[in-house]
Every structure is written in C-alpha cells, then in structure tokens.
C-alpha cells in the first residue's frame, strides 16, 4: 500500500486551488443574493475538489497506460505527477485512488440530487462532469475538444451549479463569471500542452496545440486572455457582475508575462516554466479577486 504522502503527490494538490477558489466565487455570489447554506457550501467544496482530484489521477492512469507519459519530459506544471513512471505506485493502486475520489464526489452529487428532488438541471451538470472526467484523457483530448470541455466544466457549469445548489434559481451572472473562470482554466491547460506537444502528437493526442503546431499556437494565448478580460469588462458595464469585479484587470500584467514568455520560448520547455507559473497564478488571483468582489457587494447590500 502506498504512503499518504505519495497519494497526495498523485492528486497534484496545488492544482486543486483552482476548483476551491471557483466554488468560493459561486458561494459568495449566492450569499450576496441572500442565500447561504453553510452545509451545502462545504459539501459542494468537498465534492468538487474530489472530482477534480479524480480527474488528475485518472488522467495520470490513462496517460501511463496509453504510453504517452513514457515519452513525456515532465515539468512542475505538465507531464503528469510522475508517480507511475517512477514506480512509486502501481497502475492498479492509482486506478483505485482515482475511482475512490470519483465515488466520493459522486456520492455528494447524489445527495444533492436527492435533496433537490432530482432536478434535471443538476442531473445534466453532474452527468456532464463525470463523463468529462472519465473521457477526457482516452477520448476527448484526442479530438481537439478536451480544452473546451474543461473550460465548460470549470467555468459556466461549475459556477452555475454551485449557485444553483445554494439558491435553486437561474441567473445569467454565474454563467458569465463562469465563462471568465473557464477561459482562464483553459489558458492553464493550453500553455501546459506545449512541453507535451511532441509526445502527445506522436501518440495520437491531437489537442489544440498539437493541431496548430507550437509556433502558430503560441500566438493564440494572448487572445484567450483577452477574451476573459473583455467578458469581465462587459459584465461590469452591463451591471451583471459587481463593480468591484473590475479589479480583476490588475492581473493583465501577469497574463502579458505569460504570453510573452510563450511566444519567445514555445519550443524550450525549461524557459516555459515561468510562463506556466504566471498563467496559473493569473487564474488563481483573478478568481480570488472575483470572490472578494462578491464579498464586498454582500457586505454593502
């Protein structure tokens, strides 16, 4: 049996900050609108984090079984956990861990389905998430749609789902803010695909970067970031998002650093590492700012 430390390494815990922050955005949004169930909030947080952990682990498992990880040069942000390639865990144990976290997340989802009388909206969100987790590595990422599915899962569907569980109501705001968080999550996945480009393409994983080629794809990251910031400005101007959300634009210099590093070093993995770090920090900091914007609006109501 593997040690707890190795299990945690396999989860890739630092990446779980993103779903934690995104759940916080949804909960604070609902609280600002007069709805806050602390038990539901805690269960949602645990469920979403467990599902994200399951996605990380199962991706590692499928990538190892397909042979991709055997040809990949790892970085701190790409190439998987390295647990299987270093023989610290067996594939069977990794699969067990992934299924365990998936079951925990699904159990919480099942509780919400029961508590909310099997609402069809919730059924769709949970089913989409589970299929995305299971099919991402072996299927979706091979056809150039994996990034879009991840953007939906960690964007509009996640924010809308968190808000819906708290309020049992429909709103445009969680969809719009979710679009921002989903795009930023896509940016993290996108830049992390560059170090894996050669091995992924060789093994048939034709994600967006593999389809466009490194040089062409390196010029697209700035447009991905720009879309997120344009949506933020539009949300504030149209009074859909709290006015404090405009503070999220302070992360533009971080985003600029990311795409400048990528454009100049798209074929040099080591030099790409600061750009990958800056990209995930952009997503985390923007998410925190959007949460604080909701909290400020909540306090001032």
C-alpha positions as CSV (number, residue, x, y, z in Angstrom):
1,X,0.0,0.0,0.0
2,X,1.4,3.4,-0.9
3,X,2.1,6.0,1.7
4,X,-0.3,9.0,2.3
5,X,2.5,11.3,1.0
6,X,2.6,9.5,-2.3
7,X,-1.2,9.6,-2.6
8,X,-1.2,13.4,-2.1
9,X,1.5,13.7,-4.7
10,X,-0.6,11.7,-7.2
11,X,-3.5,14.1,-6.5
12,X,-1.4,17.1,-7.5
13,X,-2.8,19.1,-4.7
14,X,-1.6,22.6,-5.7
15,X,-3.8,22.4,-8.8
16,X,-6.8,21.9,-6.5
17,X,-6.6,25.6,-5.6
18,X,-8.5,26.5,-8.7
19,X,-11.7,24.5,-8.0
20,X,-11.6,25.6,-4.4
21,X,-11.5,29.3,-5.4
22,X,-14.2,28.8,-8.1
23,X,-16.5,27.2,-5.6
24,X,-15.9,30.2,-3.3
25,X,-16.9,32.5,-6.2
26,X,-20.2,30.7,-6.6
27,X,-21.0,30.5,-2.8
28,X,-20.2,34.2,-2.3
29,X,-22.3,35.1,-5.3
30,X,-25.3,33.3,-3.8
31,X,-24.6,34.8,-0.3
32,X,-24.6,38.3,-1.8
33,X,-28.0,37.5,-3.3
34,X,-29.3,36.4,0.1
35,X,-28.8,32.7,0.0
36,X,-26.2,30.9,2.1
37,X,-26.4,27.3,3.3
38,X,-23.0,26.5,5.0
39,X,-23.6,22.7,5.0
40,X,-24.3,22.8,1.2
41,X,-21.3,25.0,0.7
42,X,-18.9,22.7,2.5
43,X,-20.4,19.6,0.7
44,X,-20.1,21.3,-2.6
45,X,-16.5,22.2,-1.9
46,X,-15.6,18.7,-0.9
47,X,-17.4,17.2,-3.9
48,X,-15.9,19.5,-6.5
49,X,-12.3,19.1,-5.1
50,X,-12.8,15.3,-5.0
51,X,-14.0,15.2,-8.6
52,X,-11.0,17.4,-9.7
53,X,-8.6,15.1,-7.8
54,X,-10.2,12.1,-9.6
55,X,-9.7,13.8,-12.9
56,X,-6.0,14.4,-12.2
57,X,-5.5,10.8,-11.0
58,X,-7.4,9.1,-13.9
59,X,-5.6,11.3,-16.4
60,X,-2.3,10.0,-15.0
61,X,-3.6,6.4,-15.2
62,X,-4.8,6.7,-18.8
63,X,-1.7,8.6,-20.0
64,X,0.5,5.9,-18.5
65,X,-1.5,3.0,-19.9
66,X,-1.5,4.7,-23.4
67,X,2.3,5.1,-23.2
68,X,2.2,9.0,-23.5
69,X,3.9,9.5,-20.1
70,X,6.7,7.2,-21.1
71,X,7.7,9.7,-23.9
72,X,7.0,12.9,-22.0
73,X,9.5,15.3,-20.4
74,X,7.9,16.4,-17.1
75,X,7.9,20.0,-15.8
76,X,6.5,21.2,-12.5
77,X,3.2,22.0,-14.3
78,X,2.9,19.4,-17.1
79,X,3.6,15.8,-17.9
80,X,1.6,14.4,-15.0
81,X,2.6,13.6,-11.5
82,X,5.5,11.2,-12.4
83,X,4.2,8.7,-9.8
84,X,3.6,5.9,-12.2
85,X,6.7,6.4,-14.4
86,X,8.9,6.4,-11.2
87,X,7.2,3.2,-10.0
88,X,6.1,4.8,-6.7
89,X,2.6,3.4,-7.2
90,X,1.2,0.6,-9.3
91,X,-1.3,1.3,-12.0
92,X,-3.9,-0.7,-10.1
93,X,-3.4,1.5,-7.0
94,X,-3.6,4.7,-9.0
95,X,-6.8,3.5,-10.6
96,X,-8.2,2.6,-7.2
97,X,-7.3,6.1,-5.8
98,X,-9.0,7.8,-8.8
99,X,-12.1,5.7,-8.5
100,X,-12.2,6.4,-4.8
101,X,-12.2,10.1,-5.2
102,X,-14.7,9.8,-8.1
103,X,-17.1,7.8,-5.8
104,X,-16.8,10.4,-3.0
105,X,-17.6,13.2,-5.4
106,X,-20.5,11.3,-7.0
107,X,-21.9,10.4,-3.6
108,X,-22.1,14.1,-2.7
109,X,-23.6,14.8,-6.1
110,X,-26.1,12.0,-5.4
111,X,-27.0,13.6,-2.0
112,X,-27.8,16.9,-3.8
113,X,-29.8,15.1,-6.4
114,X,-31.9,13.6,-3.6
115,X,-32.2,16.8,-1.5
116,X,-33.2,18.8,-4.6
117,X,-35.7,16.3,-5.8
118,X,-33.6,15.1,-8.8
119,X,-33.7,18.4,-10.5
120,X,-33.0,17.9,-14.3
121,X,-30.5,20.9,-14.3
122,X,-28.4,19.3,-11.6
123,X,-28.6,15.9,-13.3
124,X,-27.2,17.4,-16.5
125,X,-24.4,19.2,-14.7
126,X,-23.3,16.1,-12.8
127,X,-23.5,13.8,-15.8
128,X,-21.5,16.2,-17.9
129,X,-18.8,16.5,-15.3
130,X,-18.5,12.7,-14.8
131,X,-18.4,12.0,-18.5
132,X,-15.8,14.7,-18.9
133,X,-13.6,13.3,-16.1
134,X,-13.7,9.7,-17.5
135,X,-13.4,10.5,-21.2
136,X,-11.0,13.5,-21.2
137,X,-7.7,11.6,-21.5
138,X,-8.7,8.5,-23.5
139,X,-11.1,10.2,-25.9
140,X,-11.8,14.0,-25.7
141,X,-8.2,15.2,-25.7
142,X,-7.5,13.2,-28.9
143,X,-10.1,15.1,-30.9
144,X,-9.2,18.7,-30.0
145,X,-12.3,19.3,-27.8
146,X,-10.8,18.4,-24.4
147,X,-9.9,22.1,-23.7
148,X,-13.4,23.3,-24.5
149,X,-14.9,20.6,-22.3
150,X,-12.6,21.5,-19.4
151,X,-13.5,25.2,-19.9
152,X,-17.2,24.4,-19.6
153,X,-16.7,22.1,-16.6
154,X,-14.6,24.6,-14.6
155,X,-16.5,27.6,-15.9
156,X,-20.2,28.1,-16.6
157,X,-21.3,24.7,-15.5
158,X,-19.4,24.7,-12.2
159,X,-20.3,28.3,-11.2
160,X,-23.9,27.8,-12.3
161,X,-24.1,24.5,-10.4
162,X,-22.6,26.0,-7.2
163,X,-25.0,28.9,-7.4
164,X,-28.0,26.7,-8.2
165,X,-27.4,24.4,-5.2
166,X,-27.5,27.4,-2.9
167,X,-30.4,29.3,-4.5
168,X,-32.4,26.9,-6.6
169,X,-32.7,29.7,-9.1
170,X,-31.3,30.6,-12.5
171,X,-29.1,33.6,-13.2
172,X,-27.0,34.9,-16.0
173,X,-24.2,36.1,-13.7
174,X,-22.8,32.7,-12.7
175,X,-22.7,31.8,-16.4
176,X,-20.9,35.0,-17.3
177,X,-18.4,34.8,-14.4
178,X,-18.1,31.1,-15.1
179,X,-17.1,31.9,-18.7
180,X,-14.2,34.0,-17.3
181,X,-13.0,31.3,-14.9
182,X,-13.4,28.6,-17.6
183,X,-11.3,30.6,-20.1
184,X,-8.6,31.2,-17.5
185,X,-8.6,27.4,-16.7
186,X,-8.4,26.8,-20.5
187,X,-5.3,29.1,-20.6
188,X,-3.6,27.0,-17.9
189,X,-4.3,23.8,-19.8
190,X,-3.3,25.4,-23.1
191,X,0.2,26.6,-22.1
192,X,0.8,23.3,-20.3
193,X,0.3,21.4,-23.5
194,X,3.4,22.9,-25.2
195,X,6.0,20.8,-23.3
196,X,3.9,17.7,-24.1
197,X,3.4,18.6,-27.8
198,X,5.8,16.1,-29.3
199,X,4.9,13.1,-27.2
200,X,1.2,13.8,-27.4
201,X,1.2,14.2,-31.2
202,X,3.3,11.0,-31.6
203,X,0.8,9.0,-29.5
204,X,-2.3,10.4,-31.3
205,X,-3.4,13.0,-28.7
206,X,-4.4,15.8,-31.1
207,X,-5.3,18.6,-28.7
208,X,-5.4,22.3,-29.9
209,X,-1.6,22.9,-29.6
210,X,-0.8,19.6,-31.4
211,X,-3.2,20.5,-34.2
212,X,-2.0,24.1,-34.7
213,X,1.7,23.4,-34.1
214,X,3.8,25.2,-31.4
215,X,4.7,28.3,-33.4
216,X,1.2,29.1,-34.5
217,X,-0.4,28.1,-31.2
218,X,2.0,30.3,-29.2
219,X,0.4,33.4,-30.8
220,X,-3.1,32.5,-29.6
221,X,-2.7,32.6,-25.8
222,X,-3.0,36.4,-25.7
223,X,-6.4,36.2,-27.4
224,X,-7.6,33.6,-24.9
225,X,-6.6,36.0,-22.1
226,X,-8.1,39.0,-23.9
227,X,-11.5,37.2,-24.2
228,X,-11.6,36.7,-20.4
229,X,-10.9,40.3,-19.7
230,X,-13.3,41.6,-22.3
231,X,-16.1,39.5,-20.7
232,X,-15.1,40.9,-17.3
233,X,-15.4,44.5,-18.5
234,X,-18.7,43.7,-20.3
235,X,-20.1,42.1,-17.2
236,X,-19.3,45.2,-15.1
237,X,-20.5,47.7,-17.7
238,X,-23.8,45.8,-18.2
239,X,-24.2,45.6,-14.4
240,X,-24.3,41.8,-14.4
241,X,-21.2,41.5,-12.3
242,X,-20.4,43.5,-9.1
243,X,-18.5,46.7,-9.9
244,X,-15.6,45.5,-7.8
245,X,-15.0,42.8,-10.3
246,X,-13.2,45.3,-12.5
247,X,-10.3,45.0,-10.1
248,X,-9.6,41.6,-11.8
249,X,-8.0,43.6,-14.6
250,X,-4.9,44.1,-12.3
251,X,-3.9,40.6,-13.4
252,X,-3.3,41.7,-17.0
253,X,0.4,42.2,-16.5
254,X,0.7,38.6,-15.3
255,X,-1.2,37.4,-18.3
256,X,1.0,39.5,-20.6
257,X,4.1,38.0,-19.0
258,X,2.7,34.5,-19.7
259,X,2.1,35.0,-23.4
260,X,5.3,36.9,-23.9
261,X,7.3,34.1,-22.4
262,X,5.3,31.6,-24.5
263,X,5.8,33.5,-27.8
264,X,9.5,33.7,-27.3
265,X,10.1,30.2,-25.8
266,X,7.4,27.9,-27.2
267,X,10.0,25.3,-28.1
268,X,12.1,25.4,-24.9
269,X,10.5,23.6,-22.0
270,X,12.7,24.9,-19.2
271,X,12.3,28.6,-20.3
272,X,8.5,28.0,-20.5
273,X,8.2,27.1,-16.8
274,X,7.9,30.8,-15.6
275,X,5.2,31.4,-18.2
276,X,3.2,28.3,-17.0
277,X,3.6,29.5,-13.4
278,X,2.4,33.0,-14.3
279,X,-0.6,31.6,-16.1
280,X,-1.9,29.6,-13.2
281,X,-1.2,32.5,-10.9
282,X,-3.3,34.7,-13.2
283,X,-6.2,32.3,-12.9
284,X,-5.9,31.9,-9.1
285,X,-5.5,35.7,-8.4
286,X,-8.3,36.6,-10.8
287,X,-10.6,34.0,-9.1
288,X,-9.7,35.4,-5.6
289,X,-10.5,39.0,-6.8
290,X,-13.9,37.9,-8.2
291,X,-14.7,36.2,-4.9
292,X,-13.7,39.3,-2.9
293,X,-15.8,41.4,-5.3
294,X,-18.9,39.3,-4.3
295,X,-18.0,39.5,-0.6
296,X,-17.7,43.3,-0.8
297,X,-21.1,43.5,-2.6
298,X,-22.5,41.1,0.0
299,X,-21.3,43.3,2.9
300,X,-22.6,46.5,1.3
301,X,-26.1,45.2,0.5
